[in-house]
Structures are given as C-alpha cells and as structure tokens.
Amino acid sequence: KGEVPRRPINEAINNWYFTKKDKKPFQKNTNLSPALKDLKTAGIMLYWGEGAKTGNVLKFTNSDPEMICVFLKFLRKICGVQEERLKALIHLYPDLKESQTKAFWAKLTGIKIENFYKSSIHPGGNNSHKNKSRFGTITINYPDKLLLELLLGWIEEYKVKY
C-alpha cells in the first residue's frame, strides 16, 4: 500500500554514473541498411563464439586482427559505444615486446594507449606462440552491463530462431 518499488542496483549505479560521472550510455543504431544488418549479425556471432557471457563488462578476446576490427566496427556502428570507455588488455607471450605489441594494437583498434590495461604475460618458453599471433591476443572491454545484457539477448534470439 503506497510503497515505491525499488529499482535494481545496476540501474541505480548506471543512473549515478550518468549524472555524477558524466558517463554516456551507448546509442544503439536502429536504422540499419542491409550492410549494417550483416555487420550486426557478424558482431553477434563473433561475441557468441569469443565473448564473455557473465559479469558486468562486455569482453571479447581474440588474436586475429581482422576479427578484432570487425567486432569493434560492430560496437561503434551498431551499438554506438562511447569511444573513451573502450578499454583493451593484451595477453603477451614471453618473447614479445610489450611496447611494440601495444603500439600495434593501439593503431589497429584506434583505442588510445592510456586506455590499455597493464599487459598480461603468458608463462612458457620462447616461441610459445609459434604459428599463432605475432602480437599475442587482445581483450576488448566495454564496461556496461546493459549493453552486455542486450548482446546476450540478441544471442538468445538467434538460439531460438535457429
């Protein structure tokens, strides 16, 4: 009787970020050309195969530079992410130089070096990445639980459809 329903904690935190921290929400593109519809499908399928399905952060990991570029294009053109909130984490092999690897991924992704976390180094001997990526692997992070939930919902739609 007369009680105000409580909102979920993640909604309260998002509202706090939007008002106090000047965090801008993603702006999903709903006016999609046939090419953008294909990009949306590609992004959903890439995340289904290579993305983290739990937590509060969208995380996509791979070593293929072209795959990373397609996924980032999906985030930017379909999901309307805020560029300054894109983060990256490099997983290095012991025989790779962090500075060169970071420079490669920063140039390729368009993510600023200051938005890269401290790199992670895989244990193991030299040439542990033989026949793999010359630049280790990269994880693209976007801290937004609502976007993660949207993307997981799109994946569920494909599961049901096919």
C-alpha positions in Angstrom: 0.0 0.0 0.0 1.7 3.2 -1.2 5.1 1.5 -1.4 7.5 2.7 -4.1 9.1 -0.3 -5.8 12.9 -0.5 -5.5 14.9 -0.3 -8.7 17.6 -2.9 -9.4 21.1 -1.9 -8.1 22.6 -2.0 -11.6 20.0 0.6 -12.7 20.8 2.8 -9.7 24.6 2.6 -10.4 24.1 3.4 -14.1 22.0 6.4 -13.2 24.7 7.5 -10.7 27.3 7.2 -13.5 25.1 9.1 -16.0 24.5 12.0 -13.6 27.7 12.2 -11.4 30.4 10.7 -13.6 29.2 12.1 -17.0 29.1 8.5 -18.3 27.2 8.4 -21.5 25.0 5.4 -22.4 25.5 3.5 -25.6 23.3 4.7 -28.5 22.0 1.6 -30.3 21.6 2.2 -34.1 18.1 1.1 -35.1 18.1 2.4 -38.7 20.2 -0.3 -40.3 21.0 -0.7 -44.0 21.4 -4.2 -45.4 25.2 -3.9 -44.9 24.7 -2.8 -41.3 22.3 -5.7 -40.7 25.0 -8.1 -41.8 27.5 -6.3 -39.5 25.1 -6.7 -36.6 24.7 -10.4 -37.3 28.5 -10.8 -37.6 29.1 -9.0 -34.3 26.5 -11.1 -32.5 28.0 -14.3 -33.9 31.6 -13.2 -33.0 30.5 -12.4 -29.4 28.6 -15.7 -29.1 31.8 -17.5 -30.0 34.5 -15.4 -28.4 32.8 -13.2 -25.8 32.4 -13.4 -22.1 28.9 -14.3 -21.1 29.0 -13.4 -17.4 29.9 -10.4 -15.3 29.1 -6.7 -15.8 31.6 -6.0 -18.6 31.5 -6.8 -22.3 34.7 -8.7 -23.0 35.8 -10.0 -26.4 39.1 -11.8 -26.8 41.0 -12.9 -29.9 44.3 -12.9 -31.7 43.0 -12.3 -35.2 43.4 -8.6 -36.1 40.7 -8.7 -38.7 38.2 -10.3 -36.3 39.0 -7.6 -33.7 38.4 -4.9 -36.3 35.0 -6.4 -37.4 33.9 -6.6 -33.7 35.0 -3.0 -33.0 33.2 -1.8 -36.1 30.1 -3.6 -34.7 30.5 -1.9 -31.3 30.9 1.5 -32.9 28.4 1.4 -35.7 25.6 -0.9 -34.3 25.9 -0.5 -30.6 27.0 3.2 -30.6 29.6 2.8 -27.8 31.4 5.7 -26.3 34.9 5.7 -27.6 36.5 6.9 -24.4 35.0 3.9 -22.5 36.6 1.3 -24.8 39.5 -0.5 -23.0 42.0 -3.2 -24.0 44.1 -5.8 -22.4 47.0 -7.5 -24.2 48.0 -11.1 -23.4 51.7 -11.4 -24.3 54.0 -14.3 -24.9 57.3 -14.0 -23.1 59.3 -13.3 -26.3 57.1 -10.4 -27.4 57.9 -6.8 -26.6 55.1 -5.0 -24.8 55.7 -1.6 -26.3 55.7 -2.8 -29.9 52.7 -5.0 -29.3 50.7 -2.2 -27.6 51.6 0.1 -30.5 50.4 -2.4 -33.0 47.0 -3.0 -31.3 46.5 0.7 -30.5 47.0 1.7 -34.1 44.8 -1.2 -35.4 41.9 -0.7 -32.9 42.0 3.1 -32.6 42.0 2.7 -28.8 44.3 5.2 -27.0 47.3 3.7 -25.3 46.1 5.2 -22.0 43.0 3.0 -22.3 45.1 -0.2 -22.3 45.4 -2.1 -19.0 48.8 -3.5 -17.9 49.6 -6.4 -20.2 49.4 -10.0 -19.0 52.3 -12.3 -19.8 51.6 -16.0 -20.5 54.0 -18.4 -18.8 56.1 -20.6 -21.0 59.3 -20.5 -23.0 60.2 -18.5 -26.1 58.3 -19.1 -29.3 55.3 -20.3 -27.3 53.2 -18.5 -29.9 54.7 -20.2 -33.0 52.1 -20.4 -35.7 49.8 -18.2 -33.7 49.6 -14.4 -33.5 52.8 -12.4 -33.7 51.1 -9.9 -31.4 49.6 -12.0 -28.7 45.9 -11.8 -28.0 43.8 -8.8 -27.1 40.7 -8.4 -25.0 38.4 -5.6 -25.8 36.5 -4.4 -22.7 33.5 -2.2 -22.5 32.1 -1.7 -19.0 28.3 -1.6 -19.5 26.1 -4.3 -18.1 23.1 -3.0 -20.1 25.0 -3.4 -23.3 26.1 -6.9 -22.3 22.5 -7.9 -21.5 21.4 -6.5 -24.8 24.0 -8.5 -26.7 23.3 -11.7 -24.7 19.6 -11.1 -25.6 20.4 -10.9 -29.3 22.4 -14.2 -29.0 19.3 -15.8 -27.3 17.1 -14.6 -30.2 19.4 -16.4 -32.6 19.4 -19.6 -30.5 15.6 -19.7 -30.6 15.4 -18.8 -34.3 17.9 -21.4 -35.5 
